[in-house]
Amino acid sequence: MTHDARSVISAAAAAHPHVLTWLEPLVMASFTVLFALYAFLVFKPEHVEHHPTRVLIGAALQGFIIGMLVGFVILPLRIAFFVPDPTLFPDAPPPPKGLASLSALPSLLLLLIIRQGLLARAPLIGRYLRAYRRAAIKHQVDGMRRALVRLEAVDARTRAED
């Protein structure tokens, strides 16, 4: 009996009622860890006004929320509507397109809420998200100042050459 890659994948997909039961939480956890690592490694003490632990908790919460959005909404939408070849998984149940499409509008609203910083007003998690956003904005301001200094140096050189 030969076992090629397609038969092994088909058997694995048939053994699980939903193929993404392990992938969605993995994506969510990855975003959480990456946001926390980014905050730990990139933010300098001058960016952090509050206790550094509060900023790290805020980064983990922000990563968790974005990871939930990507892992549980965008990934299933992508798989439900853009699976290149459904014959690769013949025994797997087809992704529920109707259910996946119902999450498009709420996910857009959640993305707008995240982008506008409205979660910083939430009662329990607000202080952590505000600390993270404040540190992130200060980091961006420092980066923009460095970029502005470089641009001014280039402008000064071009004026000196003229």
N, C-alpha and C positions, 0 to 999 in steps of 0.2 A: 504494500500500500504506500503510495507516494503522498507526501505532504508538501504541496507548494504553498507559497505565501498567501495566495488567495483563499485556499481552503482553511488555513490556520486563522486568518482574519475573519472569515465567515463563521467559523466555529466559535471564535471568541465573541463576535457580535451576537450570535444566536444565544450564547450562554447568558448574556446580560439583557434585561428587558429594555434598558435604555443605554445606548452606547456612551452617553456623556455623563453618566453618574460619577465617574472618577475625574473627568476632565474639567467640568465646571468648577468644583471646589478647588482643584489644583490651580486654575487660572486665578481665582479669587485670592487664594493664599499667596500666590506669586506676586500679585499686585501689592498686597499688604506688605510683604517682606521687602519688595523693591522700594516702595515709598519710604519705609522706615530706614532702610539702608541708605537711601539717597539723603534723607534728612540727617542721619548720623554722620555720614562721610563728607557732605558738601557744606552744610551750614556751619559757619564759624561762630565763635562766641559773641561777636558783635552783631550777628543777625538775630540772636536769641534774646528776647527781652525777659521771658519767663524762665521757669526752671526747664532745663533741657529735656527732662522726662516728659513734661507736658507737650513739648514740641514733637517728641518721638511718638507719643500716644496719638497726637493729632495727625501726624503723617500716616501712622498705621490705620487710623480710622478713615482718612481720606483714601488711602489705597484700598481698604476693605470695601468702601462704597463704590469706588470706580471699578474694582475687581468684580463686585457683584453685578454691576451694569454690563461689563464686558463678558463675564463668564456665563451669566444666567440669561442675558437678553441678546447681546450682539452675536455671540458665538452660536447659539441655537438658530437665530435668524439667518446667519451666514450658512449654516449647514442645511437648514430647511429649504432655502431658496437657491443656493448656489453649489449644490453637490454635483461635482463634475460627472460622475458615472455611478448611478445607483446600483448598477449590476455588480459593483465591487463588493457590496454587502447584501447578497440576495436574501439571507435569512433574517436580516435586521428589520425591525418595523420601520415603515416610512416616517420621516419626521413630520410632526403635526404642523402643517403650514398655517392653518387657521389659528391655532393656539399661539404659534410663534409670531404671527402678524399682529395679534392683539397686543403684544408687548411693545410695539413700535412707538405708539404715542406716549405711553407712560415713561418709556426710556428717554424719549426726547425731552419730556418735561423734567425728568430727573437730571439729565445732562444740563439743561438750562439752570436748574436750581443749584447744581454744583458750580457751574461757571459763574453765576452771580454771587456766590458766597452766602446764599440764604441758609445753608445748613449751619452756619456759624451762629445763628440765632436759636438753634435747637437747645432745649433746656439742659440735657445731660451731657451732650457731646460738644456743645457750642464753644466752651472755653478752650478745649483742646484744639478744635479746628481753627479757632481764631489765632491761637499761638502759632500753629503751623503756618497758616496763611500769612501772618505778619512776618515770620522768619523767611518764608519763600519770597515775599515781596521785597524785603530788605536785601535778600540775595540777588534778586533781579535788578534792583536799583544799583547795587555795587557793580554788577556785570555791565549795565548800561553806562555807568560812569567810566568804566575802563574802556568800553567801546568808543565813547565820546572822546576820551583822551587820545586814543589811537587815530580817530578821524581828524581831530584837530592837529595832530602831529603830521599827518599826511597833507592836510591843507597848508600847513606852515612850510613844508618842504616844497610843495608845488608853487607857492607864492615866492619862495626864495629862488626857485629856478627861473621864474618868469622875469 
